[in-house]
Amino acid sequence: MKNKFGKRLLATALSAIMVLSLTACGGEKTPDPTPTPKATEAPKATSTPTPTPKIDFNGRVFKIGSYYDMAPSADEGALEAALADRIAEVEKEYNCTVEFVNLGGDYVADYVTSVLAGDPVVDIGYVVTQKLLPSLIEGGIAYPLSKLSALDLSEYKWRSDVVEAGKYKGEYYAMLLKDPEIRYGIFWNRSLFERYGLPNLYDLVDKGEWTWDKFREIAALGNQDTDGDGTIDLYGFNARENLAWCYLYSNGAYVANKTDAGIDINLKDPKVVEALTGLQNFTQNVKFRDAIDWSKEGWDSFIKDFRDGKYMMCLEEFWISYSYLNKADSGMTDDWGWVPFPKGPSAKDWSCYGKENGARFILNGVENPEEVALMYDLITDLADTNEEWDDLMEDKLENWCDDAKTAELVSYIYNNKIAVINGVQGFGDLNGAINKMIDEVSKGSMTPQTAIETYQSSIDAAIADLANHDYNAEMQEYKVDEPAE
């Protein structure tokens, strides 16, 4: 694995921007306003503090499931090593076993089938937020975490964007241990930028000049006909998906808003038209790749082509850093970097949009959910202070990033809670109606204002239909003959 910067350099870069989201506070005990009479004849009473009862799970086996074996390995880094050690401690001290279950590709069907049968296949499951919200919640498969006293989801150890993404009708259903795997941003080939004389994106970020206009200019300049045949063979930019949503969020246009009744869509904010105008200005004036040729390309072909030096920039989620770019085998040979999506004119800060995120949830119907929550809270207590958590994040970033500046920008995003996961993705018809509107804008067939006016009625109808959606019938479609053992 390529790692071109030292731990000391990374630590220096991170410490300059670390923002602690929680401050330890302790209130003094309020004195009793009624003075206690002095004892004259009777001897002073003494009391022995009541010892805290020792937690004993009585040998219970707690099961945590996913489509793969999520058992942490010390070989994967400091955070995973700490988690593995902590699980062993909890198993010994609290008399239990934590078992990681590989449910395979039908894991969601196994959740649904087992819960409906009254015998949940696992206690805690992996789930993608758009699958959880709303179907598994409305279908009665997920248990509301906010009803469990053992969990404080405001603690520093939890990812705030995932917790918020799992909020539905006033309850919280999702959690995820803190990590620096933020969502979408711009990966750029630093070697190609230098070779073709393009501006350094880090310099633009530092100067406050990384804007939509500059992004459009660089993406166009990056298109190169290297063999002179009149065809672009080195593109300045590719976007596998979600370019439009990144424009919206990078301008502070948070279209999807969850409410106590479910979800609402606000297209009246002027920042929405401004964002869609910026999107159309880009798509209609810059040649870039945004459509996979499924006859000869796979879903990850854009990622692999960026890795192999066929694109100057790509819009992707940060997990490609360790899955494709920094892999010891077939990793990226050019130097690369990462920057947030450029700021829109109405933005107050950088944005980091995410269409979804993996999360953990407790299955409805598990035996004693408070006990399950307590177990998970115990095994995830990996650090005593926020600074120790930051050290674990630093170790992750050192292995995932190609340079210290990427680590600095990523840590800024998650420490300042800028990452936001879109809540509308799981609402099929509603999401489809919004994306049809966006597609008209991207193709240039409608102005943003006309597209909004044209599709507003279908968007409103999709929201209204949510109240009548048969989630029980949807759960029946998930069912398999037998849940996984």
N, C-alpha and C positions, 0 to 999 in steps of 0.2 A: 504494500500500500504506500502510495506516494505521500510524503509529509515533508514540506519544504520550509517549515518554520519551527522555531524552538518553543518549548513550553514557556520559557521566561518571556519571550516576545509576546506570545498569545496572552499570557496572564496580564502583562502590562496593558495590552490593548483592551482587554475585557474590563479590567479594574477601572479604567477611565470612564466607563459608561454604565457600570452596573447600578441598577436602581432597585433597592430593596422595597418590595411591595408590602411587606408587613413589618411593623415595629413592635417589639416586645413592650408590653405595658403592664403595670401592676398597680392596682388601686389600694390605698391604705384602708384598713378596716375602720368603718365609721364608729366612733365611740358611743356607748350607750348613754343617752341623755339623762337617764335616771341613775343617780349615784347609788352604789351598793352599800347598804348599812354595814358598819364595822361589827365584826363578831366580838362580843365581850366575854361571855362565859363559854360558848361552844367552841370546840376546836375547829381549825380551818379544814374545810373539806378538800380532799385530793381526788383527782380523777385520772384514770389511765386511758390514753388515747385508744380508740377502737381501731384495730389493725385493718388495713384494706384487704378485702377478701382476695385470695389468689385466684386468678382466672384458670379454669380447667375446662378444656373442651372435651374431656372424657373420651379421648381417642378418636374423635370425629375425623373423617376424611373429607376435606374440602376439595372440590373439583373445579378447576379453571380450564375452560375449553376454547378452542379456536379451530380454524381450518388447518393449522399446523401446530407443532409442539412448541409452546411458548416458554418452556422451562428455561430460565436464565442460565447463561454459561459465563464463567469467569474469563473465558478467552475473548469475549465480545467487548470488554471494556470495564472501567471502574464501576459504572452504575450497575451493570449486570452482575458483576462480582459481588457488589454490596447487597444486591437483591438476593442472590443465591445464599450468601452467608446469613442474611437476616431470616430467610425462610427456615433455614436449618435451626437457627436460634429459637424461633417461634415454635417450631415443631417440638423441640426438646422442652422448652420452658412451659409451654401451655398445653402439652399433651394432645397433639393433633398431627395430621399428615396433610400436606398440600400436594395435590396431584394435578399435573397438567395433562389434559386429554386432547389428543389429536382427533378431531371429528371429521376431517376431510372436507371436500368441497361442498357437501350438503349440510354444512354446519347450521345454517339458519333454519333449514327444514327440521333438523334434529331438535333445535330449541323449541320450535313451534309444536312439533308433534309430541314431544315429551311433556311440555307444560300443559297442553290440552288433555293429555292422558293423566295428569295429576302426579307425574313423577319426573321432575326436571332432570335432564341428562347431566347437567353441571350446575354448580352454584353461581358461578360468575362466567360470563361469556364475552368473547371478542365480538364486536359488531361495528359496522360502518355507520356513521351518524345518519346518513340519508336513508338507511334501511331501518334504523331504530325509529326515526321520526318521520311520519307519525305512525306507520303501520304496526310495528311491534308494541308500541305503547297503547294505541287504540285497540289493538287486538288482544290486549291483556297478557302479553308475554313478558313485559318488562316491569320490574318493581320500582316504585318511586324512591330514590335514594334520599330525598329530602325528608322522608318520614323516619329515617334511621338516626338515632342519637349518637351512634358510634362514629359517624362520618361528619367531618367538618370540611365541606368542599371549598371553603374559602382559604384553607391552609396553603402555604407556599408550595407544598409538594405536588399540588394538583395543577394541571393545565387549565387555565381559566377559559381559554377559547373552547375547549372540548366540553367543559362543564356547562358553559353558556349554550353551546350548540345542542346539548341534551335537555334543555329546558322546554317544557311543553305544558301549557295550560296551568302555569304556576308551580309546577313540580319539576324536580331535576332527576334525570334518569341515567346520565352518562358521567363517567369519570375516566381520567387517564393520568398516570404518574408523569410528573414533569419531565420533559425532554426538549431538546432544541430543534425538533423536526418540524419547523414551520412550513407553511404552504407555498403558494406561488410567488415567484420572483423571476428576474432575468439572469440566466447564466450567460456568461460571455467568454469567448476564447481570447484570452489576453495575448497569446502569441500571434494570432491572426490580426488582432487590432493593431499591434505594434508593426507587423509586417506591412500592412496596408495604410498606415498612417492615420488611423481613426482615433478619436479622442479617448482618453483614459476615463472609464466610467466612474472609477473611484474619485477622481478629481472633480468630476461633474457633481457627484453626490455631495462631496465636502463643500463645494462652492454654492450649493443650492441651485444648480443649473440642470439637474437631471429631470427634465420636464417632458411632456408629451411631444412638444415641437422638436426638441433635441433628439428624442427617441426616434421620431419619424425620419429626421434627417440622417441619422446614423444608420438606420435600417436600410434606407435607400442607397447610401454610399457603400454599404457593405456588399451589395449585389455585384458580383464579379463574373465577367466572361473570360475565364482564364485561358481558353484555347482559341479565342477569336472567331468562333463559329456563329456568333450572334445569339447564342442561348446562354442564359445564366446558369452556371454550374457551381457557383459558390454563393449561396444566399446570405443576405444580411440577417435574416430573422426567420424563425418558424414558431408557430403556436399550435400545438396539438389540440388544445381546447381551452375554453374559458377566457379568451382574450377580452370579450365584451364585458364580462363580469369584473375583470381586473380594471378596466376603464371606469366602470361605475364605482367600485369601492375605492379606487385611488383618487376619486374626486369627492369622497365623503358622501356618496349617494347610496345609502344603505336601504335598498329597495324593499327587502323582505324584513318585516317586523313581526315577531311573535307576540301574541296577546293572550289574555286569559281565556279567550274563546278559541284560540288556535293560531292563525297567521293572517297578516294583512299585507297588502302590497301598495306602496306609495310611489306613484309615478308623477305626482304633481310637484315634487321638489324640483326647482330650477336646475339643481345640480345633475339631475337625471338627463335632461335634454342636453346640457353642456357636455356630459360624459359621452352620450351617444353621438353627439356631433364630433367630438374628438375621435371616437372610434371610426366613424364614417370617413373622416378626413384621412385617417391612416389607411383604411382598407381600400379606398378608392385612389390613393396616390402612391402607394408603395407595393411593389411586387414582393410577395413573401409566400411561404408555404403554410397552408392551414387546412389542407385536405389530404388525408392519407389515401393513396392509391391501393385499395384493398386487394387488387388483382396481383400485386407484386410486393406489397409492403405489409409489415405487421404493425400492431398497435404501438410498439415502442421503436419503430424505425426512425422517427424524428430524433428521439433521444440518442440512439446509436449513431446517427449521422452527425449530430452535434459532437458527440464524443470523438468521432473519427475526422473532425475538421472540415465538414461539409457545410456548416453553418457558422456564422459569426456569433449569433445570439439565439437563445431559445427560451420560451416561456414554459417553466416547469415547476413542479413541486420539489422541495428541497431534498426529499429522500433519494433522488437520482444521484446525489453526490456520492453516497456510499454504495448504492446498488449498481451504478454504471461507471461513474467517473473515476472513483478512487479504488476500484477493485484491483487487487493484486494481479489478477489475470484479466487481460484485455481491457485495462483501464485507459484513461485518457492520457496521451503522451504530451499534448500541448498544455501550457499553463491555462488555468481557468479561474474565473471569479464569479461572484454573485452579488447582485444589487437588488434592492426592492424595485417593484414596478414604479415607473416615473410618476411624479406628482401631477395631479390635475390642478387647474387654476384655482379651484375652491378648496383644495385640500389644506389641512392644518399640519399634517404630519405624513410620514410614509404609511403605506398600507400593505397588508399581506393577506390577500384573499385566499380562501380555501373552499372548494366545493363540498368537501367532506373530510372526515378524519376517522381513523380507527379509534375505538373507545372500548371501555369495559362497562358491563351492566350486570345487575343481579336479576336472575330469572324469577319470574313470579311463581309462587308456590313452593319455593325452597323451604326446607326445614329451618325454622328460627332465623329469619333474615337478619335480625340484629346480631346474631352470632357470626353470620357470614360477613357482615359489614365490619365487625370488630376484628375478625381474622385478617381481612384485607387491609384494614387500617394499620394493624400491627406489622404485617410483612412489608408494608411500604414505608415504614419509619426508618429511612436510610441515613438520615442526617439530623443532628441536633440543632443546627443553626441554618439560616439562609445562606450564610457564607459557605458552609459545607455543601449545600445543594449546588451552589454556583461552581464549586470545584468539580462536582460530578458532571455538570453541564460543560465545563471547560474541557474535561477529558474527552467527552463526546465530540465536541467541535474540533478538537485537535486532530482527531482521526477522520472527521468528515470533510474538513475544509482544506483547500489547497494553499491558502495564505491567511495571514492574520487579519487582513481587512475584511474578508468574508466573515470570519468569526465575529469580528466587532459588530458588523451590521446585523448579523443573525441574532446575536445576543441583545442588541438594541430592540429588535422586534419583540422577542419574547419577554424581556424584562419590563418593557413598557406596555405589554399586553395589546399590541397593535394587530396581531393576527386575529382574523375574524372568519368563522366558518358560516357559510350561507345556509340558512335554515329552510330554503324553499326546495332544495334538490329532491327531497323525498316525496313531495306532493306532485305526483305524476302529471295530471292534466294541467294543473296550474303552472308547473315548471315548463311544460311543453308550450303553453300559450305565450308565456313570457319569451321563451327562446325563439318562437316563430316571429314575434315582433322584432326581436334583436336581429334575426336573420335578414329581415327586410331592410333594416338599416345598414347592416354590413354589406349587403349586395348593392346598395345604392338605389334600390327601387322605390324607397320612400324616405322622406325626411324624418328625422327623429320625432318631431311633433306630430306629423301625420300618422306615423306608425303607432304612437301612443294612443292617439284618438281612435284609430282603426281597431286596435286590439283591446282597448279598455273593456269593452262589453264582454269579450270572451274570457278575459282575466277575471272580471267580476263574477261571471257565471261559474267559473272553475272554483272560485272561493266559496260561492254559495253551495255548490255541489258537495263540498267537503262534509257538510252537516248530514248529508244523506248517504255518505259512502258506507258500504257494508264491509266493515273491517273483519267481522267474523267470517264472512264468506271468503275474504282474501286469505285469512289464516288457513282455511280448509284447503286452499290451493297449494299451500306449503307442505301439507302433511305427507309423510312417507309411511310405508307399511310398518316399519319398526324403527324406533330411535336407536342411535348408535350406542353400543355398550360402553 
